[in-house]
Amino acid sequence: MGYVDGYLVPVPDGNKDAYRAMAAKASEVFRDHGATRVVEAWGDDVPDGKVTDYHRAAHRQDGETVVFSWVEWPDKDTRMAGWDKVMKDERMQHDPNDQTFDGKRMIYGGFAPIVEA
């Protein structure tokens, strides 16, 4: 059933095009290093919850949209080796002046699928 990295990140609405360009570049790097699929989804119908929700989880501020994304891998071993290569890939070297989104508010983790339909 593979392995999945998932993440949420709040992105300023005015940075949607810049985020899309950055995500397209990153998705190529992930696929070059073993990922089988990368999905970046701009929040479109994200309701406020009574106890918690995507907005609160990502500490979204006014003028931001939560992006929900995932990277699919064939298995955890490929993911672990792939992440090491991704982080060393020169295309992923962070520009300290890039303010596309606040990485400190990114929520991420690795997940082992238990149902796939």
N, C-alpha and C positions, 0 to 999 in steps of 0.2 A: 504493500500500500504506500510505500515511499515515506517521505518525511517532509515537513512543512515549516518554514520560518514565517511567522506572521508579525505584522507590526501596524501600529497606529501612529500618526503624526499630524499635529495641527499645522496647516500651511496658510500663510496670509493669502487672502483672495487675490490680491494683485500679483502674487507670485505663481499663479496656476501654470502659465506657459513655461516659466523657468523651471518649475518643479517637473512638469511633463518632460522637458528636454533632459534634465538631470536623471529622471527615472528611466528614460529610453536608453541613455548611455549606460547606466548601471545595469539595466536588464541584459544588455549585450554582454557585459562583463560576467554577470552571474551565469548566463548560458554558456559562455566560453569556458567556464570552470565547473561545469557539471549540472547546473540547474536545468530542469526540463521545461519549466514554465515560470513566468513572472507576471503578476497581475498588480496593477496600481489602480485603485478605484477612488475617484473624487466623491466625497459625501454629497448625496443628492436628496435623500429622504431619511434623515437621521433625527428621530424624535427625541425630545427631552424625556428622561425617565423620572420616576418618582423617587427612587433611591439612588441610582447611578445611571450613567449612560456613556456613550462614546465621548461626548463633549467634556464631561467632568473627568473621565479617565485620562484624556489627553490634555487637560487643562486648557481647552480651547478658549480663546479670547474673542471679543467682538471683532469682526472683520476677518476671521479665519474659518477654514473648513477642515474637517477631519478627513484624512486620507487613510483608507483601509487597504492594506497590501499584503501579498504573500508571495513566497518563492517556493516552488515545488522541486524536490530532489528525488532521485531514484531510491535513496536509502540514507540513513543517518551517517554512515561512513563516508559516502560521497559528499554529503553536506559538510562534514567536519573538514575534509580535505579541501573542498571547494572554497569554504570561508577563508581558510588560510591563504589560498591563492588569490582570492578576491581582495583581501586586505593588503596584499603585497603588490597587486596590479597597479601600475603607474596611472592607469585611467581612473582609479578610485582615490587618488591622493587628494585630500581635502584642501581646498583653498580657504585659508582663514578669513578671507574677506567675503566669502559666499554667505549670504544671509537669506537663502531661499526658504529655510525653515529652522526652527530652534530644536536642534538635536537633543537637547537636555530633556525635552518633553516627549521624545519618542518612546513608545512602549513596544517592546519586542520580545520574542521568545521562540523556541523550537518546540514543535509539536509532532507527536506520533499519532497518525490517523487511527481511529478505532471504527469508523464507518465510512465507507465510500460507496456511493450509489450512482 
